[in-house]
Amino acid sequence: MRIAARLQAKVILAVLLPVPAAGHVKWFAPYDVSQPPLPLGGVLGAHFLLVFAGFLLLVFGGYVLDRAVARSGYGLARSGRAEALEERLMRAGIGSFFVALFATGGVILTPELRSDAEWPAWLQGAIALSMLSARTTLLGALGILVLYGHAVAEYGVFHLTDYPIFLGIAAYLALTSLDAPRLRALRVPILTVTFCASLMWGAVEKWAYPQWTFPLLAEKPYLTFGIPAADFMVIAGFVEFALAFHILTGLGLLRLGTAGLGLIFVAAIIDFGRLDAIGHLPVIVPLAVLFLHGPTPLHRRLHDARRGLLSEARRAGLGFAAAIALFMGAYWGLQHAEYGSARPRAAMTAMAGR
């Protein structure tokens, strides 16, 4: 009972901390993606499995409540009717982001993706200009894809799997310039999937490379509320993964989930400053769009009104466990496929802000 109580307290504290969404530790501390992650056997220890069991219960209970709210017809479960506002918000936010990159220079898409070439900055300026009209957002989408491809060429596929959100933003912007309603209806579902995939991948990174964050936690020990750093990283990863899973599959409480995650991102800016604010703009803006839009056809397809609440929650729990297994397998597998046990690209060892 004491172990369960301590675990519950740790989980509650971790949910309230900004670190899970503070993000990409690569922006603030040394990292080396060519080094192998912790062995899976070492990650899947007693503490990890205990925290996993706790979050599995949280997911189960959360989905009983989520589906109950959805079936009550309460307003939170209704889709928004502010498509024009969503578009303007996305264009303004992404345009502002690329203006900031253009003004800063030397950055491809995110703070750790550095480049000495001059042309990415001019392309970033052109992307920002393309956001002035819905008709030209297709050109901006193509520009984002060019920058993403350039980053892959410079830093490798494994590194860029941190950022599928940029592919989702490019898809949203490309479809915005079209007149076909069926294609435009795909924008928010695509944005949702890529947004959640980015968070889930980042959550697994906390388990695979917790040592990257240890220096940061040593500088800001209050962030852990006294939880040992290694244990904290396990819990932080689960918090991030569970929130992403809820945004991907929730319904009745979907907006509450997006609002809660948004508050965590904003709180992180207080600790990590302007770099975090600018770097996470391509995450915060889509999150605001997801909040305004609410449930998509994708969310409704995942909800089967013929099933009982407990049956729906059981499916959610199984889906949560399967998603963790899938992302962990993909993470370790892709890292090994690109780098193996050797270090063929040692020059890619990077320092945040170099």
Beta strands, then each sheet from edge to edge (+ up, - down):
end
